Amino acid sequence: MRKFVKVNETVITPLEPRRVDILGNECLLDVRFVESHSETGNWLYEYEVIGEVGKVERFLNRLRDIERKRDVR
């Protein structure tokens, strides 16, 4: 029986909860919304991501790619 190492990672991003939830489901992770706050007119959302090490890293990479594409627009 194999046991996988699970990690908790805190992520702060401007992406709205709906998008982050979809991305978390695609990466087979548990994503929990923690809080949101506004800084200079832009909203920032804090999430707690729980899952296997490699899956969390993949999630973070995809999240940063989406943020970069969003900033280019």
N, C-alpha and C positions, 0 to 999 in steps of 0.2 A: 504494500500500500504506500503510495507516494503522498507526501505532505508538501504543500506549497507554502512558501513564505508570503504572508500577507502584510502589506504596508499601508499606513495611513499617510496621506499627503494632503497638505493644505494648499489650495490654489486660489489666487485672486485674479480675476479676469473681467474685462468689460463685456464679455459675451453673456447674453441673457440665459436664464435657467432652462428654457425649452431646448435651446441648441446644445447646451452642455449635457443635459439629460440624454438627448439622442446620441451624442458622441459617446457618452459613458456606456449606454446600452450596446452600441456597436463594438466597443472594446471589452465588453463583458465585465464591467466594473460597477460597484455601488457608488453612486454620487449623492452626497447629501448637501443640500443648500443650508448654509450657516447664517449668513446675513448679507445685507446690501447697504451701501452708503454712497452718497453723492459727493464727488470731489470736482469742484470747478465746473459744475453743470453736466459732468459725465458720471454715469453710474458705474460702480465697481461691485462685483458680486464675489462673495467668498464661499468656497465649496470644500468639502472634505471628500477625498477620493480614497476608496478602500478596494484593494485587489492585489493580485500577484505582481511581483516586481516588474517583470517585462511588460505586462499589460499596462501598468501605470505609466511607465516610460513612453510607451507608444501613444497613450492617451495625451500625455503632456506635449509630445512632438506634434501631434495632429492639432491640438488646441492652439499651439503657437503658430502653426501654418495658417489656420483659419483667422487668427488675429492679424497676421501680416497681410493676408489678402483683404481683410476688412479695412485695414489702414490705408491700403493703396487706393481704394475707391475714392 
